[in-house]
């Protein structure tokens, strides 16, 4: 999951397309659109996948199932945009909207055209989208593996559960001694174990 998330994030930093625009005052201009600009959700979903991968180390088995499922869903959602870029024709209107965003406020962004400029053509660089899609696939596989096979909790995580189970078992053994259902040879061991677990065998 972590590898897939990092690949998704790195792919979003790459240029996905070259946009040609025309302005009747400044003429023709060329702009590069990065994946994170075209697909604004890609970076956020990559972050979700990476956080899920980190959380899987700290959570118990049930929690790992949940974060694995979340990472898988995030990977599927993130794969839609790069797949649409390489499989279809990017929208000229969307590109123009991204390039003119904030033009009235004068804020500096990666690529900017005036409001009266028009986008003439878009050339897709497939490396970035393909890499993003590959990262989504890796994250999806990792999320599904974690969700289906979350593993078992370590002894440290099970310390409390193991202590509680031991006390319950010893209480049952003490009851069996009182009912004379436990062999005589096991009785002294059970008594000492019960005292060690703060259980009064005479109660």
Secondary structure, DSSP 8 states (H G I E B T S, - for coil): -HHHHHHHHHHHHSEEEEEEEEETTTEEEEEEEEHHHH-HHHHHHHHHHHHHHHHHHHS-HHHHHHHHHHHHHHHHHHHHHHHHHHHS---HHHHHHHHHTTTTTT---SS---TT-EEEEEEE-HHHHHHHHHHHHHHHHHHHHHHH------TTTTHHHHHHHHHHHHHHHHHHHHTT-S-HHHHHHHHHHHHHTT--TT-
